[in-house]
Amino acid sequence: MALGLDPATYWQLTPREVHLVETGRMRWLEAQQEQAIAQAWIMASLSRAERMPGMNELLRPRSREKQSVEEQMIAMQAWAAAVNAREQHGR
């Protein structure tokens, strides 16, 4: 099936759950398309470069500052508030 579900699973879902799966699948497909476009642009850009940049120039550093427990709680509370507000407005 287009949603990536087998028929037995599909027919066990409520219409709301099917909508959530469909929305998630569409977001995933859009992200995949954006990634493919970005990869094509990078390949075209690199093929025109006079000098191949080093890997350190191409990749972002992976390290980042760790959040404290308090910062994580604030982020999760903000996320939960956003989800609750979105559900109350019927989105």
Sine and cosine of phi, psi and omega as CSV:
sin_phi,cos_phi,sin_psi,cos_psi,sin_omega,cos_omega
0.00,0.00,0.39,-0.92,-0.07,-1.00
-0.90,0.43,-0.43,0.90,-0.01,-1.00
-0.99,0.11,-0.11,0.99,-0.01,-1.00
0.99,0.11,0.28,0.96,0.02,-1.00
-0.95,-0.32,0.55,-0.84,0.12,-0.99
-0.98,0.21,0.41,-0.91,-0.07,-1.00
-0.83,0.56,-0.63,0.78,-0.01,-1.00
-0.88,0.47,-0.67,0.74,0.02,-1.00
-0.93,0.37,-0.69,0.73,-0.01,-1.00
-0.82,0.57,-0.73,0.69,-0.09,-1.00
-0.97,0.25,-0.18,0.98,0.08,-1.00
-1.00,0.03,-0.18,0.98,-0.05,-1.00
-1.00,0.06,0.48,-0.88,0.12,-0.99
-0.98,0.17,0.30,-0.96,0.05,-1.00
-0.83,0.56,-0.61,0.79,0.03,-1.00
-0.90,0.44,-0.67,0.74,0.01,-1.00
-0.92,0.40,-0.62,0.79,0.05,-1.00
-0.89,0.45,-0.67,0.74,0.04,-1.00
-0.88,0.48,-0.68,0.74,0.02,-1.00
-0.89,0.45,-0.67,0.74,0.04,-1.00
-0.90,0.44,-0.69,0.72,0.00,-1.00
-0.89,0.46,-0.69,0.72,0.02,-1.00
-0.89,0.46,-0.70,0.71,0.03,-1.00
-0.89,0.45,-0.66,0.75,0.01,-1.00
-0.91,0.43,-0.66,0.75,0.02,-1.00
-0.90,0.43,-0.67,0.75,0.04,-1.00
-0.89,0.45,-0.64,0.77,0.02,-1.00
-0.90,0.44,-0.70,0.72,0.01,-1.00
-0.90,0.44,-0.66,0.75,0.04,-1.00
-0.89,0.45,-0.67,0.75,0.03,-1.00
-0.90,0.44,-0.64,0.77,0.03,-1.00
-0.89,0.45,-0.66,0.75,0.00,-1.00
-0.91,0.41,-0.69,0.73,0.03,-1.00
-0.89,0.46,-0.63,0.77,0.02,-1.00
-0.90,0.43,-0.67,0.74,0.01,-1.00
-0.90,0.44,-0.65,0.76,0.03,-1.00
-0.91,0.43,-0.69,0.72,0.02,-1.00
-0.89,0.46,-0.66,0.75,0.02,-1.00
-0.90,0.44,-0.67,0.74,0.02,-1.00
-0.90,0.44,-0.66,0.75,0.01,-1.00
-0.90,0.44,-0.69,0.72,0.01,-1.00
-0.89,0.46,-0.70,0.71,0.00,-1.00
-0.88,0.47,-0.68,0.73,0.02,-1.00
-0.91,0.43,-0.66,0.75,0.01,-1.00
-0.90,0.44,-0.70,0.71,0.00,-1.00
-0.92,0.38,-0.54,0.84,0.00,-1.00
-0.93,0.36,-0.37,0.93,0.01,-1.00
-1.00,-0.09,-0.17,0.99,-0.07,-1.00
-0.94,0.35,0.64,-0.76,0.06,-1.00
-0.95,0.31,-0.56,0.83,-0.02,-1.00
-0.77,-0.64,0.75,-0.66,0.03,-1.00
-0.95,0.32,0.85,-0.52,0.01,-1.00
-0.94,0.35,0.45,-0.90,0.05,-1.00
-0.95,0.32,0.32,-0.95,-0.02,-1.00
-0.87,0.50,-0.59,0.80,0.00,-1.00
-0.90,0.44,-0.47,0.88,0.05,-1.00
-0.97,0.24,-0.49,0.87,-0.06,-1.00
-1.00,0.07,-0.57,0.82,-0.09,-1.00
-0.99,-0.13,0.61,-0.80,0.10,-1.00
-0.97,0.24,0.50,-0.86,0.09,-1.00
-0.89,0.45,0.65,-0.76,-0.05,-1.00
-0.99,0.10,-0.36,0.93,-0.05,-1.00
-0.98,0.19,0.55,-0.83,0.09,-1.00
-0.51,-0.86,0.30,-0.95,-0.04,-1.00
-0.92,0.39,0.66,-0.75,0.02,-1.00
-0.98,0.18,0.59,-0.81,0.04,-1.00
-1.00,0.07,0.56,-0.83,0.12,-0.99
-0.97,0.25,0.21,-0.98,0.04,-1.00
-0.87,0.50,-0.64,0.77,0.00,-1.00
-0.90,0.44,-0.67,0.74,0.03,-1.00
-0.91,0.42,-0.61,0.80,0.04,-1.00
-0.91,0.41,-0.66,0.75,0.02,-1.00
-0.90,0.43,-0.66,0.75,0.02,-1.00
-0.89,0.46,-0.69,0.73,0.02,-1.00
-0.89,0.45,-0.68,0.73,0.00,-1.00
-0.92,0.39,-0.61,0.79,0.04,-1.00
-0.91,0.42,-0.64,0.76,0.04,-1.00
-0.91,0.42,-0.66,0.76,0.03,-1.00
-0.89,0.45,-0.72,0.70,0.00,-1.00
-0.89,0.46,-0.65,0.76,0.02,-1.00
-0.90,0.44,-0.65,0.76,0.01,-1.00
-0.91,0.42,-0.67,0.74,0.01,-1.00
-0.90,0.43,-0.70,0.71,0.01,-1.00
-0.89,0.45,-0.68,0.74,0.02,-1.00
-0.90,0.44,-0.64,0.77,0.00,-1.00
-0.91,0.41,-0.67,0.75,0.01,-1.00
-0.92,0.39,-0.57,0.82,0.01,-1.00
-0.93,0.36,-0.46,0.89,0.00,-1.00
-1.00,-0.04,0.10,1.00,0.10,-0.99
0.97,0.24,0.41,0.91,0.03,-1.00
-1.00,-0.06,0.00,0.00,0.00,0.00
